[in-house]
Amino acid sequence: MVELKLENLKKLRENKRNFSQTFDLIINISGLDLKKPENRIREKLKLPHKIRDVKICFIVDSLITQAKQTGQKVLSKNDMDFNKKEGRKIAKEYDFFVVEAPLMPLVAKSISKYIGPRNKSMIPVPPVVKDLSGVISGLEKTTSINMIKNPIIQTQIGTEKLNDEQIIENFNSCFEKINESVEKKKGLISSVYLKLSMGKPLKLM
């Protein structure tokens, strides 16, 4: 297990900016042939603490009143007729697409070709869900792990708004899950870095 120490975070936090930067975890992998689809990694990991604010597009029918109360983008089943320009714009703008489960086939046909290449996914919710704020808080703790073309994983584990202990807990959770996935595929982690968005990477391994 790679250890993230308080002194590492102190050094990274010296790189101040006038906005809240993200902590980016960078992991280099060796021993996996990514030409083989079974060696690729594409996962969503839920970490212990909020990573960042997220922009969500709700695509709903019976949940439309609830969805509008969240302050996030809301589309109905009648809004699914995208042209290419509109589809690319919405795929770029939103982090997650939360879809009322019965609408999944319709939405998949309409939007998956735009969000798929961006490694974004549709997340189904049942029509009987009581609290969409819980869905949002869960997604705020969710980070994407993608290793498709190159043997490197780069993902966000939090912002400067988190305290050191929270960043360490998110780091440990994320690294452990990535290491587990890599080991299952018979690969090796060759190096690990952590950086702030505008800072230089700090080598941890």
RAJO-V703638 format. One line per field, one symbol per residue. phi: phi as a letter, one per 20 degrees, with the letter a starting at -180 (. if undefined). A space follows every 50 residues. Layout:
BEGIN
phi->???
END
This chain:
BEGIN
phi->.fdedgfffgffffeecebeeeedeccedcnceffegfeecbcddeefcg eafcdddedccfeffgfffenefccdfedeeeeffffffffffdeccedf gfegfffgfedffeegfeldcedfcffegebfffffffffdddedccddc fbdcbecqcfffegffffffffffffffgfffffemdceebcccbegdde fdfdb
END
